[in-house]
Amino acid sequence: MVMPHLPIADSHNDLLLGCMHRRERGVADPFGEDWLAGLRAGGVVFQVLPIFTEEQFIGEAALRRTLEIISLAREIADRHIDDVAIVECATDIDQIIDSGRIALLIALEGAEPIGSSLSIIETFWNLGVRMASLTWNRRTMMADGIGETDTGGRLSSLGVEAVQEMNRLGMVVDISHLSAPGVTHLSEVATRPFVATHSSCRALCDHPRNLTDDQMSLVADSGGFVAVNAFGAFVSSSNPTVDGFIDHLEHAAAVIGGRSVAVGADFIYDLFRMVDPVLGRQMLVDPEDLPVIADLKAPADYPNLVRPLIGRLGFEQAAHIASENMLDFFRVNLPCRPAHSQ
């Protein structure tokens, strides 16, 4: 029997970090060697590329490092011009996908590169960044991450101003990793839809990184989407499986509607496996010990999701979750004019 095909839109893959590490260790084309074939094999047509600030770059070095990684993303697009292109406005999405290429969207995972300088947000916009979160798990000058639970902190006044500036530009705000009070506060001050790019369901797996039903509803009520995370520890505390991941997709759809759910797999296995063991040494993790879903640990594994997803939810709903919901969101919410004209 022929495997049903669904194009995939994925709102979180840290491959830029992996490419940066590999290039620093002498690999001329890490994207082409390590990731392109897997994205193609998995049917990925739209991929968000977050830029994460590692611990050693927190502070003023965060801006320099982020600029280097944005430059790398541009280099990847130039080198692989027949396979990928960077999305900067809404009309780019279908033009890129219809040409047979993978649409790449650059994002910031955490506001460390911005620091306290709100003008940097527009600088990043002009460099092609179209989405950003205020935090990773740690605290920034704008908000607390989910790993900072003692303060009960909402957004700082700087964080509120940052959201206002992002809303002005049309840069999408991502709440994944944001503290619970921060999510509520952001919902009170945002004037445009916001999203969760890689968060699973707290009702099914009681992990701090997962969202409660009420938090998912805040995202959906804003007009945004919740993209479910496939990292095993967020899917199940004991035995993460593809079916368990689909349980999260199905639960989210039951809570916020099938048109507000997407996929943000957060594949980390390849990141650790391909980066010589630099990241493994830093975080004391062997790739084989990571709590990943055995049949869904890299983009090439997406066909293993497609058949059971269709079987559980039907072709139409599965197609929306696999790509159409996310694509529709960005088609509507990315501006098609320069920031300074708004």
C-alpha positions as CSV (number, residue, x, y, z in Angstrom):
1,M,0.0,0.0,0.0
2,V,1.3,3.5,-0.9
3,M,2.0,5.6,2.1
4,P,-0.3,8.7,2.2
5,H,1.6,11.9,1.6
6,L,1.1,15.1,3.6
7,P,3.3,18.1,3.4
8,I,4.8,19.1,6.8
9,A,5.2,22.6,8.3
10,D,7.3,22.5,11.4
11,S,7.6,25.5,13.7
12,H,10.8,24.4,15.6
13,N,14.0,22.8,14.5
14,D,17.3,24.0,16.0
15,L,19.3,22.9,13.0
16,L,20.9,26.3,12.6
17,L,22.7,25.8,15.9
18,G,23.9,22.4,14.7
19,C,25.1,23.9,11.4
20,M,27.0,26.6,13.3
21,H,28.8,24.1,15.4
22,R,29.6,21.8,12.5
23,R,30.9,24.7,10.4
24,E,33.1,25.8,13.3
25,R,34.6,22.3,13.2
26,G,35.5,22.5,9.6
27,V,32.4,21.2,7.7
28,A,31.9,23.4,4.7
29,D,28.2,22.6,4.0
30,P,26.6,21.2,7.2
31,F,23.1,21.9,6.0
32,G,23.6,20.0,2.8
33,E,25.4,17.2,4.4
34,D,23.3,16.7,7.5
35,W,19.8,18.1,7.2
36,L,18.6,18.8,3.6
37,A,18.0,15.2,2.6
38,G,16.1,14.5,5.8
39,L,13.8,17.5,5.4
40,R,13.1,16.4,1.8
41,A,12.5,12.7,2.9
42,G,10.0,13.9,5.5
43,G,8.0,16.1,3.1
44,V,8.9,19.3,5.0
45,V,7.7,22.3,3.0
46,F,8.0,25.0,5.7
47,Q,10.5,25.1,8.5
48,V,11.0,27.6,11.2
49,L,14.6,28.0,12.2
50,P,15.0,29.4,15.8
51,I,18.3,31.0,16.9
52,F,19.0,30.0,20.5
53,T,21.6,31.7,22.7
54,E,23.9,29.2,24.4
55,E,25.0,29.9,27.9
56,Q,28.5,31.0,26.9
57,F,27.1,33.8,24.8
58,I,24.7,35.3,27.3
59,G,25.4,39.1,27.6
60,E,26.8,41.3,24.8
61,A,28.1,38.3,22.9
62,A,24.5,37.1,22.3
63,L,24.0,39.8,19.6
64,R,27.3,39.0,17.8
65,R,26.5,35.3,17.9
66,T,23.0,35.8,16.6
67,L,24.2,38.0,13.7
68,E,26.7,35.3,12.8
69,I,23.9,32.7,12.7
70,I,21.6,34.9,10.6
71,S,24.5,35.3,8.2
72,L,24.8,31.5,8.1
73,A,21.1,31.1,7.4
74,R,21.5,33.5,4.4
75,E,24.6,31.5,3.3
76,I,22.5,28.3,3.4
77,A,19.8,29.9,1.3
78,D,22.3,31.1,-1.3
79,R,24.2,27.8,-1.4
80,H,21.0,25.8,-1.8
81,I,19.0,28.2,-3.9
82,D,17.3,25.4,-5.8
83,D,16.1,23.8,-2.5
84,V,15.3,26.4,0.1
85,A,14.5,30.1,0.4
86,I,13.9,32.5,3.4
87,V,10.4,33.8,4.0
88,E,10.2,37.5,4.6
89,C,6.6,38.4,3.8
90,A,3.3,36.5,3.4
91,T,3.5,36.2,-0.4
92,D,6.8,34.5,-0.2
93,I,5.3,31.4,1.3
94,D,3.4,30.0,-1.6
95,Q,5.9,31.3,-4.2
96,I,8.6,29.3,-2.5
97,I,6.6,26.2,-1.9
98,D,5.0,26.2,-5.3
99,S,8.5,26.4,-6.8
100,G,9.4,23.1,-5.1
101,R,11.6,24.6,-2.4
102,I,11.4,24.5,1.4
103,A,10.3,27.8,2.9
104,L,12.5,28.8,5.9
105,L,11.5,31.3,8.5
106,I,14.1,32.8,10.9
107,A,13.1,33.2,14.5
108,L,14.7,34.1,17.9
109,E,14.4,31.7,20.8
110,G,14.8,34.1,23.7
111,A,15.5,37.8,23.8
112,E,19.1,37.7,25.0
113,P,20.4,39.2,21.7
114,I,18.1,42.2,22.1
115,G,19.1,42.9,25.7
116,S,17.5,46.2,26.7
117,S,17.8,47.9,23.3
118,L,14.3,47.8,21.7
119,S,15.7,49.3,18.5
120,I,17.4,46.0,17.9
121,I,14.1,44.4,17.3
122,E,13.6,46.4,14.1
123,T,17.2,45.7,13.2
124,F,16.5,42.0,13.4
125,W,13.3,42.5,11.4
126,N,15.3,44.2,8.7
127,L,17.6,41.2,8.7
128,G,14.7,38.8,8.1
129,V,13.7,37.7,11.6
130,R,9.9,37.2,11.6
131,M,9.2,35.6,15.0
132,A,10.7,35.8,18.5
133,S,10.1,34.6,22.0
134,L,10.9,36.8,25.0
135,T,12.5,33.9,26.9
136,W,14.0,30.5,26.9
137,N,13.8,28.7,30.3
138,R,16.0,31.3,31.9
139,R,15.1,35.0,32.8
140,T,15.7,37.8,30.4
141,M,15.3,41.5,30.8
142,M,11.8,41.1,29.4
143,A,10.3,38.2,31.2
144,D,10.9,35.0,33.1
145,G,11.2,31.6,31.5
146,I,9.4,28.5,32.7
147,G,12.5,27.5,34.6
148,E,12.3,30.6,36.8
149,T,9.4,29.8,39.1
150,D,10.2,31.6,42.4
151,T,9.4,35.2,41.4
152,G,5.9,34.7,39.9
153,G,7.0,37.3,37.4
154,R,4.9,38.6,34.6
155,L,6.5,40.6,31.7
156,S,8.7,43.5,32.7
157,S,7.9,47.0,31.5
158,L,10.6,46.4,28.9
159,G,8.9,43.2,27.9
160,V,5.6,44.9,27.4
161,E,7.2,47.5,25.2
162,A,9.0,44.7,23.3
163,V,5.6,43.0,22.6
164,Q,4.2,46.4,21.4
165,E,7.2,46.9,19.1
166,M,6.9,43.3,17.7
167,N,3.2,43.8,17.1
168,R,3.9,47.1,15.3
169,L,6.4,45.4,13.0
170,G,4.3,42.3,12.5
171,M,7.0,40.1,14.1
172,V,5.1,37.1,15.6
173,V,5.4,36.5,19.4
174,D,6.1,32.9,20.5
175,I,5.1,31.9,24.1
176,S,6.8,28.5,24.3
177,H,9.2,28.6,27.3
178,L,7.5,31.7,28.8
179,S,6.5,31.5,32.5
180,A,2.8,30.8,33.3
181,P,2.3,34.4,34.6
182,G,4.1,35.7,31.6
183,V,1.7,33.9,29.2
184,T,-1.3,35.5,31.0
185,H,0.3,38.9,31.0
186,L,1.2,38.7,27.3
187,S,-2.4,37.8,26.4
188,E,-3.5,41.0,28.2
189,V,-1.1,43.3,26.3
190,A,-0.8,41.7,22.8
191,T,-2.7,43.3,20.0
192,R,-1.8,40.7,17.4
193,P,-2.1,36.9,17.4
194,F,0.7,35.0,19.3
195,V,1.7,31.3,19.0
196,A,3.3,28.4,20.9
197,T,5.8,26.9,18.5
198,H,6.8,23.8,20.5
199,S,4.6,23.0,23.5
200,S,2.7,19.9,24.3
201,C,-0.4,19.4,26.5
202,R,-0.1,19.6,30.3
203,A,-3.3,17.6,30.7
204,L,-1.6,14.5,29.2
205,C,2.0,14.9,30.6
206,D,2.5,17.1,33.7
207,H,5.7,18.7,32.6
208,P,6.4,22.5,33.3
209,R,7.2,23.0,29.6
210,N,3.7,21.9,28.6
211,L,0.7,24.1,28.3
212,T,-2.5,23.9,30.3
213,D,-5.8,23.8,28.5
214,D,-6.4,27.4,29.6
215,Q,-3.1,28.6,28.2
216,M,-3.8,26.9,24.9
217,S,-7.1,28.6,24.8
218,L,-5.4,32.0,25.3
219,V,-3.2,31.3,22.2
220,A,-6.2,30.1,20.1
221,D,-8.4,33.1,21.2
222,S,-5.7,35.5,20.0
223,G,-5.8,33.9,16.6
224,G,-2.6,31.9,17.0
225,F,-1.8,28.2,16.8
226,V,-0.3,25.7,19.3
227,A,2.4,23.5,17.7
228,V,2.8,20.3,19.6
229,N,6.3,19.2,20.7
230,A,7.5,15.7,19.9
231,F,10.3,15.5,22.4
232,G,9.7,12.4,24.4
233,A,9.9,13.9,27.9
234,F,7.1,16.2,27.0
235,V,4.9,13.5,25.4
236,S,5.1,10.9,28.2
237,S,7.0,10.5,31.5
238,S,7.4,6.8,30.8
239,N,7.0,5.5,27.2
240,P,6.8,8.2,24.5
241,T,5.4,6.9,21.2
242,V,4.0,8.2,17.9
243,D,0.5,7.3,19.1
244,G,1.2,9.3,22.3
245,F,2.3,12.3,20.3
246,I,-0.9,12.1,18.3
247,D,-2.8,11.9,21.6
248,H,-1.4,15.4,22.3
249,L,-2.4,16.7,18.9
250,E,-5.9,15.2,19.3
251,H,-6.3,16.7,22.8
252,A,-5.2,20.1,21.6
253,A,-7.7,19.9,18.8
254,A,-10.5,18.9,21.2
255,V,-9.7,21.9,23.4
256,I,-9.0,24.7,20.9
257,G,-10.3,23.4,17.6
258,G,-8.5,21.5,14.8
259,R,-7.7,24.7,12.9
260,S,-5.5,26.0,15.7
261,V,-3.1,23.0,16.1
262,A,0.2,22.4,14.3
263,V,3.5,20.5,14.6
264,G,6.6,21.9,16.3
265,A,8.6,18.7,16.7
266,D,11.7,20.2,18.4
267,F,13.9,17.3,17.1
268,I,17.0,17.2,19.2
269,Y,18.5,13.8,18.4
270,D,20.2,14.9,15.2
271,L,21.4,18.0,16.8
272,F,23.4,16.0,19.4
273,R,24.3,13.2,17.0
274,M,25.7,15.4,14.3
275,V,27.6,17.9,16.3
276,D,30.7,15.7,17.0
277,P,30.0,15.4,20.6
278,V,30.3,19.1,21.5
279,L,26.8,19.6,22.8
280,G,26.8,16.2,24.4
281,R,29.9,17.1,26.4
282,Q,28.4,20.4,27.4
283,M,25.1,18.9,28.6
284,L,26.4,15.5,29.7
285,V,24.0,13.7,27.4
286,D,24.6,10.8,25.0
287,P,22.2,11.1,21.9
288,E,21.2,7.5,22.5
289,D,20.0,8.3,26.0
290,L,17.8,11.2,25.0
291,P,14.1,10.5,25.7
292,V,13.0,10.7,22.1
293,I,10.2,8.9,20.2
294,A,12.0,6.0,18.5
295,D,10.0,6.3,15.3
296,L,9.8,10.1,15.3
297,K,13.2,11.6,16.1
298,A,14.2,13.4,12.9
299,P,12.5,15.1,10.0
300,A,13.0,12.1,7.8
301,D,10.7,10.2,10.2
302,Y,7.6,12.3,9.4
303,P,6.1,9.6,7.2
304,N,5.8,7.5,10.3
305,L,3.5,10.1,11.7
306,V,1.3,10.6,8.6
307,R,-0.5,7.2,8.4
308,P,-1.6,7.0,12.0
309,L,-2.5,10.7,12.1
310,I,-4.8,10.2,9.1
311,G,-6.2,7.1,10.7
312,R,-7.0,8.8,13.9
313,L,-8.2,12.2,12.6
314,G,-9.1,11.7,9.0
315,F,-7.3,13.1,6.0
316,E,-8.7,16.7,6.1
317,Q,-8.0,17.4,9.7
318,A,-4.6,15.6,9.5
319,A,-3.7,17.8,6.5
320,H,-4.6,21.0,8.4
321,I,-2.5,20.0,11.4
322,A,0.4,18.7,9.4
323,S,0.9,22.0,7.5
324,E,-2.2,24.0,6.5
325,N,-3.0,25.6,9.8
326,M,0.5,27.0,10.2
327,L,0.8,28.1,6.6
328,D,-2.6,29.8,6.8
329,F,-1.5,31.7,9.9
330,F,1.7,33.1,8.4
331,R,-0.2,33.8,5.1
332,V,-2.5,36.1,7.1
333,N,-0.1,37.4,9.8
334,L,3.1,38.2,8.0
335,P,3.1,41.7,6.6
336,C,3.9,42.2,2.9
337,R,5.4,45.7,3.3
338,P,8.6,47.0,4.9
339,A,8.4,47.7,8.6
340,H,9.1,51.5,8.2
341,S,5.9,51.9,6.0
342,Q,3.6,50.6,8.7
